[in-house]
């Protein structure tokens, strides 16, 4: 599955696109201006997205990569 396919599936499931997810992560204190804070671990993002949106590990890791700046 491509990175874009992950983002498309996340949007369908949650109604949230990349910018909205970045804003939510900022509100939760995981990131600042859409960039992941250095002390935040992948497991924290996975737990948050699983609890709040019922996303699986792979989809949550795609959001982590987005917040970390590894993917756009």
Secondary structure, DSSP 8 states (H G I E B T S, - for coil): --HHHHHHHHHHHHS--HHHHHHHHHHHTSEETTEE-TT--HHHHHHHHHHHH---HHHHHHHHHHHHTS--
